[in-house]
Amino acid sequence: MERLTDDERFTLKLGAFGAVYLVSNADPGIFALVRESFAASGVLSGASGVVKEALTTGPLPKLPRDNVLEVESRVLPALGAAVEILRRRSPADVQEYRSVVLAAADEVARAHKGVSSAEAAVIARIRDALGAGD
């Protein structure tokens, strides 16, 4: 396992935090947002190894607040790129990253009134971007 560069760690972080953002915004509501943020932070901080280092160091990604399609166009490719980075640099951590991102997305969706169809659709796109069917 090699140490990831700042750019590589940022790509992992953009994918993970962006996935949470997309699920949270699939079925928006201000009170839901607070519950969802807490749910996701617990899962993301529970990561281990290279994935934990990537998600807990460096700046948070800045995502546009008013254009979910633009966010999705940045986040879904970042998820795929993150998996490729880990395949090259730390293959043992690919499943950890996929699991943490999907668990955080699921926790966000369940944090307020269960998983809506909009949230389920976003989680399916996240799963596809992660290549979680591989």
Sequence and secondary structure as in RCSB ss.txt:
>XXXX:A:sequence
MERLTDDERFTLKLGAFGAVYLVSNADPGIFALVRESFAASGVLSGASGVVKEALTTGPLPKLPRDNVLEVESRV
LPALGAAVEILRRRSPADVQEYRSVVLAAADEVARAHKGVSSAEAAVIARIRDALGAGD
>XXXX:A:secstr
     HHHHHHHHHHHHHHHHHHHHHS  HHHHHHHHHHHHHHHHT  HHHHHHHHSS      SS HHHHHHHH
HHHHHHHHHHHHHH GGGHHHHHHHHHHHHHHHHHTTTS  HHHHHHHHHHHHHTTTT 
